[in-house]
Amino acid sequence: MKLKEYPLCPRFEKAMDILGKRWTVLILSQLLIGSRRFSEIETALPISGRLLSERLKELEEEGLVTRNVYPEVPIRVEYALTTKGSELSPIIKGIEGWASNWIELPQEKN
Amino acid sequence: MKLKEYPLCPRFEKAMDILGKRWTVLILSQLLIGSRRFSEIETALPISGRLLSERLKELEEEGLVTRNVYPEVPIRVEYALTTKGSELSPIIKGIEGWASNWIELPQEKN
């Protein structure tokens, strides 16, 4: 990669570093409807628990997601969007709309 | 990756496979203002010519970008968004807006 001056907003580039990571937007889309337990997200997405855990930690570090621990028995842990995360809502819904208009899926092989 | 039934729109997943690829959205954002030559995009982004060429070819295959060749001397090649590509405009502008509101950059090191 060339490191040189370029007329590109570095914030946009950083945003794409976060959002472009595989599964990140799909995980965020799962939280648009409200806070969810780890196991609920894991069931909804075809990714391993290890990878989901890694992504959620990154999203927490970036301030898009909060992890709330409820001291019940058994302990309950839920993930929710922060304001920073929930302001991605129109973007995520925009991608969903664009995808349903424009993406064709390959025919299933039997 | 677990392959199992899951209640996720596969079109959304495919869209994120395209858009999530490093540099893709940044290249598309360069074409929002109009058609551009390869060298103009290359100058605007800190990526190698080889990688830019690869990404543009993928975007052409996905139907988001057209490559127009003008038989001048020297030959002129320009890239432009298709309708499918240009309908990503509100999404890309949404990401830019979100980034400028929410992304903090680390302090520059001297």
gemmi code that builds the backbone of each chain (N, CA, C; Angstrom):
import gemmi

chains = {
    "A": [
        ("MET", (0.839, -1.209, 0.000), (0.000, 0.000, 0.000), (0.870, 1.253, 0.000)),
        ("LYS", (0.525, 2.126, -0.915), (1.250, 3.382, -0.949), (0.762, 4.297, 0.168)),
        ("LEU", (1.684, 4.894, 0.851), (1.310, 5.897, 1.845), (1.649, 7.255, 1.271)),
        ("LYS", (0.642, 7.976, 0.895), (0.883, 9.277, 0.287), (-0.283, 10.189, 0.638)),
        ("GLU", (-0.176, 11.423, 0.294), (-1.279, 12.341, 0.509), (-2.421, 11.973, -0.442)),
        ("TYR", (-3.639, 12.021, 0.052), (-4.758, 11.729, -0.843), (-6.001, 12.426, -0.294)),
        ("PRO", (-6.847, 12.901, -1.213), (-7.981, 13.716, -0.804), (-9.173, 12.887, -0.346)),
        ("LEU", (-8.934, 11.987, 0.600), (-9.983, 11.088, 1.051), (-10.153, 11.305, 2.543)),
        ("CYS", (-11.401, 11.361, 2.960), (-11.630, 11.580, 4.376), (-11.170, 10.353, 5.172)),
        ("PRO", (-10.201, 10.509, 6.060), (-9.717, 9.343, 6.820), (-10.772, 8.784, 7.777)),
        ("ARG", (-11.755, 9.617, 8.143), (-12.840, 9.093, 8.991), (-13.679, 8.073, 8.224)),
        ("PHE", (-13.917, 8.362, 6.956), (-14.671, 7.449, 6.094), (-13.914, 6.124, 5.959)),
        ("GLU", (-12.613, 6.245, 5.799), (-11.793, 5.051, 5.666), (-11.841, 4.205, 6.948)),
        ("LYS", (-11.746, 4.898, 8.095), (-11.821, 4.196, 9.386), (-13.200, 3.548, 9.560)),
        ("ALA", (-14.259, 4.271, 9.164), (-15.610, 3.712, 9.271), (-15.719, 2.429, 8.454)),
        ("MET", (-15.134, 2.438, 7.251), (-15.200, 1.235, 6.413), (-14.336, 0.103, 6.969)),
        ("ASP", (-13.264, 0.465, 7.684), (-12.474, -0.572, 8.366), (-13.339, -1.316, 9.388)),
        ("ILE", (-14.193, -0.539, 10.083), (-15.071, -1.156, 11.089), (-16.206, -1.925, 10.407)),
        ("LEU", (-16.935, -1.235, 9.525), (-18.159, -1.813, 8.955), (-17.878, -2.884, 7.908)),
        ("GLY", (-16.705, -2.796, 7.270), (-16.393, -3.723, 6.201), (-15.966, -5.094, 6.687)),
        ("LYS", (-15.659, -5.189, 7.968), (-15.204, -6.471, 8.498), (-16.326, -7.507, 8.379)),
        ("ARG", (-15.961, -8.658, 7.890), (-16.976, -9.691, 7.653), (-17.835, -9.941, 8.902)),
        ("TRP", (-19.145, -9.946, 8.736), (-20.183, -10.214, 9.741), (-20.570, -9.009, 10.578)),
        ("THR", (-19.762, -7.950, 10.583), (-20.050, -6.834, 11.478), (-21.430, -6.226, 11.233)),
        ("VAL", (-21.728, -5.896, 9.975), (-23.029, -5.272, 9.690), (-24.169, -6.256, 9.940)),
        ("LEU", (-23.913, -7.526, 9.668), (-24.951, -8.529, 9.924), (-25.225, -8.670, 11.421)),
        ("ILE", (-24.176, -8.572, 12.238), (-24.364, -8.607, 13.700), (-25.133, -7.362, 14.153)),
        ("LEU", (-24.734, -6.199, 13.642), (-25.438, -4.963, 14.008), (-26.913, -5.031, 13.609)),
        ("SER", (-27.188, -5.616, 12.446), (-28.581, -5.696, 11.989), (-29.420, -6.550, 12.940)),
        ("GLN", (-28.774, -7.524, 13.576), (-29.483, -8.357, 14.553), (-29.852, -7.559, 15.803)),
        ("LEU", (-29.099, -6.489, 16.066), (-29.363, -5.692, 17.273), (-30.290, -4.510, 17.008)),
        ("LEU", (-30.644, -4.292, 15.727), (-31.545, -3.169, 15.406), (-32.911, -3.343, 16.047)),
        ("ILE", (-33.325, -4.591, 16.193), (-34.655, -4.823, 16.744), (-34.683, -4.725, 18.270)),
        ("GLY", (-33.507, -4.639, 18.883), (-33.459, -4.527, 20.336), (-32.307, -5.340, 20.889)),
        ("SER", (-32.125, -5.295, 22.202), (-30.995, -5.995, 22.798), (-31.223, -7.503, 22.704)),
        ("ARG", (-30.137, -8.214, 22.542), (-30.240, -9.657, 22.340), (-29.151, -10.385, 23.107)),
        ("ARG", (-29.468, -11.580, 23.518), (-28.475, -12.431, 24.162), (-27.493, -12.969, 23.135)),
        ("PHE", (-26.331, -13.317, 23.613), (-25.303, -13.907, 22.763), (-25.870, -15.086, 21.965)),
        ("SER", (-26.561, -15.980, 22.674), (-27.039, -17.203, 22.021), (-28.087, -16.906, 20.940)),
        ("GLU", (-28.849, -15.812, 21.124), (-29.839, -15.450, 20.109), (-29.158, -14.994, 18.817)),
        ("ILE", (-28.084, -14.194, 18.977), (-27.353, -13.738, 17.791), (-26.669, -14.926, 17.122)),
        ("GLU", (-26.097, -15.786, 17.948), (-25.381, -16.959, 17.433), (-26.316, -17.849, 16.611)),
        ("THR", (-27.553, -17.990, 17.072), (-28.519, -18.816, 16.345), (-28.907, -18.175, 15.020)),
        ("ALA", (-28.937, -16.835, 15.017), (-29.419, -16.125, 13.823), (-28.390, -16.042, 12.708)),
        ("LEU", (-27.120, -16.214, 13.041), (-26.066, -16.037, 12.044), (-25.241, -17.308, 11.877)),
        ("PRO", (-24.763, -17.577, 10.674), (-24.004, -18.808, 10.448), (-22.525, -18.649, 10.775)),
        ("ILE", (-22.222, -18.104, 11.971), (-20.815, -17.959, 12.340), (-20.545, -18.687, 13.640)),
        ("SER", (-19.275, -18.951, 13.886), (-18.903, -19.679, 15.095), (-19.024, -18.763, 16.311)),
        ("GLY", (-19.228, -19.354, 17.479), (-19.307, -18.596, 18.717), (-18.029, -17.808, 18.977)),
        ("ARG", (-16.895, -18.398, 18.622), (-15.612, -17.736, 18.840), (-15.520, -16.452, 18.027)),
        ("LEU", (-15.932, -16.527, 16.755), (-15.852, -15.363, 15.874), (-16.875, -14.298, 16.293)),
        ("LEU", (-18.069, -14.736, 16.681), (-19.085, -13.785, 17.134), (-18.598, -13.034, 18.370)),
        ("SER", (-17.999, -13.772, 19.282), (-17.472, -13.188, 20.503), (-16.393, -12.136, 20.193)),
        ("GLU", (-15.524, -12.467, 19.240), (-14.456, -11.548, 18.811), (-15.044, -10.266, 18.209)),
        ("ARG", (-16.026, -10.429, 17.328), (-16.655, -9.278, 16.672), (-17.383, -8.384, 17.685)),
        ("LEU", (-18.099, -9.019, 18.629), (-18.837, -8.234, 19.627), (-17.868, -7.438, 20.494)),
        ("LYS", (-16.731, -8.045, 20.802), (-15.718, -7.346, 21.602), (-15.177, -6.131, 20.838)),
        ("GLU", (-14.924, -6.321, 19.556), (-14.463, -5.204, 18.723), (-15.507, -4.087, 18.663)),
        ("LEU", (-16.769, -4.486, 18.520), (-17.834, -3.484, 18.433), (-18.005, -2.747, 19.754)),
        ("GLU", (-17.762, -3.455, 20.870), (-17.782, -2.813, 22.186), (-16.645, -1.793, 22.282)),
        ("GLU", (-15.447, -2.218, 21.830), (-14.284, -1.329, 21.875), (-14.479, -0.093, 20.998)),
        ("GLU", (-15.192, -0.258, 19.886), (-15.451, 0.877, 18.995), (-16.632, 1.724, 19.471)),
        ("GLY", (-17.294, 1.273, 20.537), (-18.393, 2.062, 21.095), (-19.704, 1.936, 20.352)),
        ("LEU", (-19.868, 0.865, 19.579), (-21.124, 0.676, 18.835), (-22.110, -0.204, 19.590)),
        ("VAL", (-21.560, -1.011, 20.495), (-22.374, -2.002, 21.201), (-22.040, -1.939, 22.693)),
        ("THR", (-23.056, -2.106, 23.537), (-22.781, -2.284, 24.970), (-23.137, -3.706, 25.378)),
        ("ARG", (-22.392, -4.175, 26.361), (-22.620, -5.513, 26.903), (-23.189, -5.315, 28.297)),
        ("ASN", (-24.412, -5.747, 28.492), (-25.057, -5.559, 29.785), (-25.187, -6.898, 30.512)),
        ("VAL", (-24.681, -6.906, 31.737), (-24.722, -8.140, 32.520), (-25.786, -7.996, 33.613)),
        ("TYR", (-26.751, -8.919, 33.632), (-27.798, -8.903, 34.644), (-27.513, -10.014, 35.647)),
        ("PRO", (-27.313, -9.643, 36.912), (-26.904, -10.642, 37.926), (-28.064, -11.525, 38.369)),
        ("GLU", (-28.558, -12.287, 37.421), (-29.617, -13.242, 37.733), (-28.989, -14.629, 37.841)),
        ("VAL", (-29.814, -15.610, 38.176), (-29.322, -16.995, 38.160), (-30.178, -17.781, 37.167)),
        ("PRO", (-29.625, -18.283, 36.067), (-28.234, -18.070, 35.625), (-28.041, -16.628, 35.134)),
        ("ILE", (-26.789, -16.206, 35.166), (-26.458, -14.845, 34.778), (-26.939, -14.575, 33.342)),
        ("ARG", (-27.449, -13.363, 33.114), (-27.954, -13.021, 31.779), (-27.076, -11.919, 31.201)),
        ("VAL", (-26.582, -12.130, 29.990), (-25.750, -11.134, 29.303), (-26.456, -10.734, 28.020)),
        ("GLU", (-26.659, -9.424, 27.854), (-27.310, -8.971, 26.629), (-26.475, -7.902, 25.946)),
        ("TYR", (-26.575, -7.892, 24.632), (-25.872, -6.896, 23.825), (-26.897, -5.939, 23.231)),
        ("ALA", (-26.542, -4.646, 23.213), (-27.451, -3.644, 22.653), (-26.639, -2.601, 21.902)),
        ("LEU", (-27.292, -1.913, 20.991), (-26.621, -0.832, 20.273), (-26.520, 0.406, 21.155)),
        ("THR", (-25.403, 1.097, 21.086), (-25.284, 2.435, 21.667), (-25.914, 3.429, 20.688)),
        ("THR", (-25.929, 4.706, 21.041), (-26.422, 5.716, 20.096), (-25.584, 5.704, 18.820)),
        ("LYS", (-24.258, 5.630, 19.001), (-23.353, 5.555, 17.843), (-23.719, 4.375, 16.936)),
        ("GLY", (-24.036, 3.248, 17.548), (-24.413, 2.068, 16.775), (-25.787, 2.214, 16.145)),
        ("SER", (-26.739, 2.742, 16.913), (-28.106, 2.798, 16.378), (-28.243, 3.839, 15.273)),
        ("GLU", (-27.314, 4.794, 15.217), (-27.373, 5.757, 14.108), (-26.915, 5.148, 12.779)),
        ("LEU", (-26.480, 3.906, 12.831), (-26.208, 3.171, 11.587), (-27.486, 2.558, 11.008)),
        ("SER", (-28.569, 2.649, 11.764), (-29.817, 2.013, 11.355), (-30.262, 2.357, 9.918)),
        ("PRO", (-30.321, 3.656, 9.519), (-30.744, 3.930, 8.139), (-29.785, 3.350, 7.091)),
        ("ILE", (-28.509, 3.270, 7.442), (-27.519, 2.718, 6.506), (-27.747, 1.218, 6.336)),
        ("ILE", (-27.919, 0.523, 7.458), (-28.124, -0.929, 7.405), (-29.435, -1.258, 6.681)),
        ("LYS", (-30.482, -0.473, 6.988), (-31.754, -0.698, 6.289), (-31.628, -0.360, 4.808)),
        ("GLY", (-30.807, 0.640, 4.499), (-30.535, 0.991, 3.100), (-29.862, -0.155, 2.355)),
        ("ILE", (-28.905, -0.797, 3.020), (-28.214, -1.932, 2.379), (-29.200, -3.089, 2.173)),
        ("GLU", (-30.050, -3.328, 3.192), (-31.051, -4.395, 3.062), (-31.985, -4.129, 1.873)),
        ("GLY", (-32.426, -2.874, 1.746), (-33.320, -2.509, 0.642), (-32.633, -2.646, -0.709)),
        ("TRP", (-31.396, -2.160, -0.772), (-30.636, -2.253, -2.026), (-30.435, -3.729, -2.394)),
        ("ALA", (-30.092, -4.538, -1.398), (-29.852, -5.962, -1.644), (-31.108, -6.643, -2.170)),
        ("SER", (-32.268, -6.300, -1.588), (-33.472, -7.001, -2.032), (-33.890, -6.530, -3.429)),
        ("ASN", (-33.499, -5.303, -3.822), (-33.787, -4.837, -5.182), (-32.822, -5.373, -6.223)),
        ("TRP", (-31.564, -5.536, -5.831), (-30.525, -5.690, -6.837), (-29.737, -6.990, -6.802)),
        ("ILE", (-29.743, -7.677, -5.682), (-28.902, -8.868, -5.611), (-29.666, -10.096, -6.092)),
        ("GLU", (-29.090, -10.746, -7.075), (-29.662, -12.011, -7.512), (-28.836, -13.128, -6.926)),
        ("LEU", (-29.509, -14.134, -6.441), (-28.797, -15.261, -5.881), (-28.604, -16.321, -6.941)),
        ("PRO", (-27.476, -17.031, -6.872), (-27.296, -18.132, -7.813), (-28.359, -19.194, -7.560)),
        ("GLN", (-28.749, -19.904, -8.609), (-29.704, -20.993, -8.451), (-29.132, -22.026, -7.494)),
        ("GLU", (-29.987, -22.530, -6.625), (-29.530, -23.571, -5.703), (-29.188, -24.846, -6.462)),
        ("LYS", (-28.091, -25.466, -6.039), (-27.730, -26.750, -6.653), (-28.335, -27.884, -5.836)),
        ("ASN", (-28.938, -28.835, -6.521), (-29.520, -29.961, -5.791), (-28.573, -31.157, -5.779)),
    ],
    "B": [
        ("MET", (-16.919, -22.205, 9.645), (-18.253, -21.619, 9.593), (-19.300, -22.727, 9.590)),
        ("LYS", (-20.269, -22.553, 10.439), (-21.348, -23.525, 10.468), (-22.277, -23.280, 9.279)),
        ("LEU", (-22.632, -24.353, 8.610), (-23.626, -24.230, 7.554), (-24.921, -24.819, 8.091)),
        ("LYS", (-25.846, -23.956, 8.386), (-27.102, -24.437, 8.943), (-28.211, -23.502, 8.501)),
        ("GLU", (-29.415, -23.875, 8.797), (-30.530, -22.981, 8.515), (-30.430, -21.765, 9.419)),
        ("TYR", (-30.685, -20.580, 8.863), (-30.675, -19.395, 9.706), (-31.571, -18.326, 9.095)),
        ("PRO", (-32.244, -17.558, 9.962), (-33.255, -16.622, 9.478), (-32.640, -15.298, 9.019)),
        ("LEU", (-31.680, -15.364, 8.108), (-30.992, -14.168, 7.657), (-31.163, -14.087, 6.157)),
        ("CYS", (-31.441, -12.885, 5.679), (-31.631, -12.730, 4.243), (-30.302, -12.974, 3.513)),
        ("PRO", (-30.247, -13.997, 2.668), (-28.980, -14.276, 1.975), (-28.598, -13.166, 0.993)),
        ("ARG", (-29.568, -12.377, 0.537), (-29.230, -11.240, -0.336), (-28.415, -10.197, 0.436)),
        ("PHE", (-28.802, -9.971, 1.679), (-28.089, -9.021, 2.536), (-26.650, -9.504, 2.766)),
        ("GLU", (-26.531, -10.800, 2.986), (-25.207, -11.374, 3.202), (-24.333, -11.210, 1.951)),
        ("LYS", (-24.940, -11.477, 0.790), (-24.209, -11.327, -0.482), (-23.826, -9.853, -0.703)),
        ("ALA", (-24.750, -8.942, -0.387), (-24.453, -7.506, -0.534), (-23.257, -7.122, 0.330)),
        ("MET", (-23.202, -7.643, 1.555), (-22.078, -7.314, 2.437), (-20.775, -7.974, 1.974)),
        ("ASP", (-20.894, -9.130, 1.293), (-19.693, -9.733, 0.699), (-19.086, -8.781, -0.338)),
        ("ILE", (-19.966, -8.115, -1.097), (-19.477, -7.178, -2.124), (-18.974, -5.888, -1.473)),
        ("LEU", (-19.837, -5.285, -0.651), (-19.529, -3.953, -0.114), (-18.475, -3.985, 0.987)),
        ("GLY", (-18.377, -5.114, 1.673), (-17.460, -5.192, 2.796), (-16.002, -5.363, 2.381)),
        ("LYS", (-15.786, -5.704, 1.128), (-14.419, -5.909, 0.667), (-13.640, -4.605, 0.777)),
        ("ARG", (-12.447, -4.713, 1.323), (-11.634, -3.513, 1.548), (-11.506, -2.680, 0.270)),
        ("TRP", (-11.756, -1.379, 0.380), (-11.646, -0.366, -0.677), (-12.862, -0.256, -1.582)),
        ("THR", (-13.734, -1.263, -1.577), (-14.849, -1.229, -2.527), (-15.712, 0.020, -2.372)),
        ("VAL", (-16.170, 0.303, -1.150), (-17.043, 1.460, -0.953), (-16.284, 2.767, -1.222)),
        ("LEU", (-14.997, 2.777, -0.901), (-14.194, 3.980, -1.167), (-14.040, 4.210, -2.674)),
        ("ILE", (-13.892, 3.134, -3.437), (-13.831, 3.267, -4.903), (-15.174, 3.756, -5.439)),
        ("LEU", (-16.263, 3.162, -4.955), (-17.594, 3.590, -5.396), (-17.830, 5.066, -5.070)),
        ("SER", (-17.360, 5.492, -3.896), (-17.570, 6.896, -3.507), (-16.849, 7.844, -4.465)),
        ("GLN", (-15.737, 7.377, -5.034), (-15.008, 8.187, -6.013), (-15.803, 8.355, -7.309)),
        ("LEU", (-16.691, 7.394, -7.575), (-17.471, 7.446, -8.818), (-18.819, 8.134, -8.641)),
        ("LEU", (-19.158, 8.493, -7.397), (-20.438, 9.170, -7.160), (-20.490, 10.520, -7.859)),
        ("ILE", (-19.341, 11.159, -7.983), (-19.329, 12.495, -8.580), (-19.359, 12.444, -10.115)),
        ("GLY", (-19.204, 11.244, -10.670), (-19.244, 11.105, -12.126), (-18.190, 10.124, -12.595)),
        ("SER", (-18.144, 9.897, -13.889), (-17.194, 8.903, -14.399), (-15.772, 9.421, -14.247)),
        ("ARG", (-14.871, 8.478, -14.017), (-13.490, 8.864, -13.762), (-12.526, 7.900, -14.443)),
        ("ARG", (-11.381, 8.444, -14.784), (-10.340, 7.589, -15.356), (-9.669, 6.771, -14.258)),
        ("PHE", (-9.079, 5.676, -14.668), (-8.355, 4.816, -13.734), (-7.350, 5.635, -12.914)),
        ("SER", (-6.574, 6.451, -13.619), (-5.501, 7.195, -12.940), (-6.053, 8.206, -11.929)),
        ("GLU", (-7.253, 8.744, -12.197), (-7.855, 9.687, -11.244), (-8.236, 8.977, -9.942)),
        ("ILE", (-8.806, 7.784, -10.098), (-9.181, 7.016, -8.893), (-7.914, 6.601, -8.151)),
        ("GLU", (-6.918, 6.170, -8.901), (-5.659, 5.716, -8.307), (-5.001, 6.832, -7.492)),
        ("THR", (-5.071, 8.048, -8.017), (-4.486, 9.186, -7.306), (-5.256, 9.499, -6.021)),
        ("ALA", (-6.580, 9.277, -6.077), (-7.429, 9.662, -4.942), (-7.361, 8.682, -3.781)),
        ("LEU", (-6.927, 7.465, -4.039), (-6.957, 6.431, -3.000), (-5.562, 5.866, -2.742)),
        ("PRO", (-5.269, 5.519, -1.510), (-3.925, 5.011, -1.198), (-3.791, 3.512, -1.461)),
        ("ILE", (-4.198, 3.075, -2.656), (-4.056, 1.644, -2.950), (-3.226, 1.465, -4.213)),
        ("SER", (-2.723, 0.274, -4.366), (-1.883, -0.011, -5.532), (-2.743, -0.118, -6.786)),
        ("GLY", (-2.138, 0.150, -7.942), (-2.824, 0.014, -9.219), (-3.338, -1.402, -9.439)),
        ("ARG", (-2.542, -2.370, -8.994), (-2.943, -3.764, -9.181), (-4.240, -4.075, -8.432)),
        ("LEU", (-4.294, -3.605, -7.166), (-5.479, -3.870, -6.342), (-6.696, -3.097, -6.863)),
        ("LEU", (-6.474, -1.853, -7.279), (-7.579, -1.055, -7.829), (-8.158, -1.735, -9.062)),
        ("SER", (-7.281, -2.220, -9.916), (-7.687, -2.901, -11.132), (-8.520, -4.144, -10.826)),
        ("GLU", (-8.074, -4.885, -9.810), (-8.786, -6.090, -9.376), (-10.195, -5.742, -8.864)),
        ("ARG", (-10.258, -4.708, -8.007), (-11.549, -4.300, -7.441), (-12.504, -3.792, -8.524)),
        ("LEU", (-11.993, -3.003, -9.468), (-12.848, -2.478, -10.528), (-13.396, -3.618, -11.389)),
        ("LYS", (-12.572, -4.616, -11.608), (-13.023, -5.767, -12.390), (-14.138, -6.515, -11.650)),
        ("GLU", (-13.972, -6.664, -10.328), (-15.023, -7.311, -9.532), (-16.322, -6.500, -9.578)),
        ("LEU", (-16.190, -5.177, -9.476), (-17.378, -4.315, -9.490), (-18.073, -4.357, -10.850)),
        ("GLU", (-17.281, -4.497, -11.919), (-17.849, -4.661, -13.253), (-18.613, -5.987, -13.332)),
        ("GLU", (-17.990, -7.046, -12.805), (-18.646, -8.367, -12.830), (-19.937, -8.376, -12.016)),
        ("GLU", (-19.954, -7.593, -10.930), (-21.162, -7.527, -10.095), (-22.193, -6.556, -10.669)),
        ("GLY", (-21.834, -5.864, -11.750), (-22.788, -4.965, -12.404), (-22.944, -3.613, -11.724)),
        ("LEU", (-21.975, -3.212, -10.910), (-22.063, -1.922, -10.223), (-21.343, -0.815, -10.991)),
        ("VAL", (-20.404, -1.224, -11.831), (-19.554, -0.266, -12.535), (-19.478, -0.670, -14.011)),
        ("THR", (-19.480, 0.326, -14.894), (-19.189, 0.024, -16.305), (-17.845, 0.621, -16.678)),
        ("ARG", (-17.179, -0.037, -17.586), (-15.892, 0.402, -18.097), (-16.131, 0.866, -19.526)),
        ("ASN", (-15.915, 2.153, -19.764), (-16.163, 2.706, -21.092), (-14.847, 3.056, -21.764)),
        ("VAL", (-14.674, 2.516, -22.963), (-13.437, 2.753, -23.708), (-13.733, 3.724, -24.846)),
        ("TYR", (-13.006, 4.851, -24.874), (-13.174, 5.829, -25.942), (-11.982, 5.704, -26.882)),
        ("PRO", (-12.257, 5.400, -28.168), (-11.161, 5.128, -29.108), (-10.473, 6.404, -29.574)),
        ("GLU", (-9.873, 7.092, -28.633), (-9.109, 8.289, -28.953), (-7.629, 7.920, -28.967)),
        ("VAL", (-6.799, 8.911, -29.299), (-5.351, 8.683, -29.213), (-4.784, 9.705, -28.236)),
        ("PRO", (-4.236, 9.321, -27.083), (-4.224, 7.944, -26.576), (-5.604, 7.499, -26.131)),
        ("ILE", (-5.781, 6.208, -26.104), (-7.081, 5.624, -25.748), (-7.501, 6.100, -24.354)),
        ("ARG", (-8.809, 6.384, -24.215), (-9.301, 6.866, -22.922), (-10.246, 5.812, -22.341)),
        ("VAL", (-10.003, 5.454, -21.096), (-10.851, 4.463, -20.420), (-11.439, 5.122, -19.179)),
        ("GLU", (-12.760, 5.107, -19.081), (-13.396, 5.693, -17.904), (-14.319, 4.686, -17.231)),
        ("TYR", (-14.417, 4.844, -15.915), (-15.297, 3.997, -15.130), (-16.462, 4.838, -14.619)),
        ("ALA", (-17.651, 4.247, -14.649), (-18.833, 4.962, -14.168), (-19.745, 3.993, -13.418)),
        ("LEU", (-20.604, 4.539, -12.584), (-21.565, 3.696, -11.882), (-22.725, 3.325, -12.801)),
        ("THR", (-23.181, 2.106, -12.701), (-24.436, 1.697, -13.333), (-25.585, 2.176, -12.428)),
        ("THR", (-26.821, 1.918, -12.832), (-27.953, 2.247, -11.955), (-27.843, 1.469, -10.643)),
        ("LYS", (-27.504, 0.205, -10.750), (-27.319, -0.627, -9.546), (-26.281, -0.007, -8.610)),
        ("GLY", (-25.190, 0.485, -9.190), (-24.145, 1.116, -8.383), (-24.576, 2.462, -7.829)),
        ("SER", (-25.244, 3.263, -8.660), (-25.581, 4.614, -8.204), (-26.675, 4.601, -7.137)),
        ("GLU", (-27.444, 3.513, -7.088), (-28.454, 3.427, -6.025), (-27.838, 3.153, -4.649)),
        ("LEU", (-26.541, 2.959, -4.625), (-25.832, 2.884, -3.338), (-25.505, 4.277, -2.800)),
        ("SER", (-25.766, 5.287, -3.610), (-25.404, 6.649, -3.223), (-25.883, 7.078, -1.824)),
        ("PRO", (-27.196, 6.908, -1.496), (-27.608, 7.320, -0.146), (-26.908, 6.537, 0.962)),
        ("ILE", (-26.578, 5.283, 0.680), (-25.895, 4.456, 1.683), (-24.478, 4.978, 1.907)),
        ("ILE", (-23.770, 5.248, 0.805), (-22.388, 5.728, 0.907), (-22.355, 7.100, 1.579)),
        ("LYS", (-23.300, 7.968, 1.195), (-23.369, 9.285, 1.846), (-23.753, 9.143, 3.321)),
        ("GLY", (-24.587, 8.164, 3.613), (-24.937, 7.890, 5.005), (-23.726, 7.478, 5.827)),
        ("ILE", (-22.881, 6.639, 5.239), (-21.671, 6.204, 5.951), (-20.728, 7.395, 6.155)),
        ("GLU", (-20.617, 8.230, 5.121), (-19.762, 9.424, 5.246), (-20.256, 10.336, 6.371)),
        ("GLY", (-21.579, 10.529, 6.421), (-22.150, 11.382, 7.459), (-21.946, 10.794, 8.853)),
        ("TRP", (-22.194, 9.507, 8.953), (-22.011, 8.825, 10.250), (-20.552, 8.915, 10.690)),
        ("ALA", (-19.642, 8.697, 9.733), (-18.209, 8.748, 10.054), (-17.814, 10.134, 10.550)),
        ("SER", (-18.334, 11.170, 9.896), (-17.900, 12.505, 10.320), (-18.513, 12.881, 11.670)),
        ("ASN", (-19.648, 12.295, 12.024), (-20.233, 12.541, 13.350), (-19.577, 11.726, 14.464)),
        ("TRP", (-19.158, 10.519, 14.138), (-18.854, 9.572, 15.205), (-17.436, 9.043, 15.266)),
        ("ILE", (-16.707, 9.141, 14.164), (-15.378, 8.532, 14.181), (-14.347, 9.544, 14.667)),
        ("GLU", (-13.648, 9.138, 15.729), (-12.532, 9.963, 16.186), (-11.251, 9.327, 15.676)),
        ("LEU", (-10.366, 10.167, 15.197), (-9.101, 9.647, 14.715), (-8.064, 9.723, 15.827)),
        ("PRO", (-7.160, 8.749, 15.851), (-6.075, 8.838, 16.835), (-5.233, 10.078, 16.546)),
        ("GLN", (-4.656, 10.621, 17.603), (-3.764, 11.766, 17.417), (-2.618, 11.385, 16.505)),
        ("GLU", (-2.261, 12.300, 15.606), (-1.114, 12.034, 14.717), (0.170, 11.990, 15.540)),
        ("LYS", (0.998, 11.037, 15.178), (2.299, 10.957, 15.841), (3.313, 11.767, 15.053)),
        ("ASN", (4.126, 12.532, 15.746), (5.146, 13.328, 15.045), (6.507, 12.641, 15.100)),
    ],
}
model = gemmi.Model(1)
for chain_id, residues in chains.items():
    chain = gemmi.Chain(chain_id)
    for i, (resn, *xyz) in enumerate(residues, 1):
        res = gemmi.Residue()
        res.name, res.seqid = resn, gemmi.SeqId(i, " ")
        for name, pos in zip(("N", "CA", "C"), xyz):
            atom = gemmi.Atom()
            atom.name, atom.element = name, gemmi.Element(name[0])
            atom.pos, atom.b_iso = gemmi.Position(*pos), 0.0
            res.add_atom(atom)
        chain.add_residue(res)
    model.add_chain(chain)
structure = gemmi.Structure()
structure.add_model(model)
structure.setup_entities()
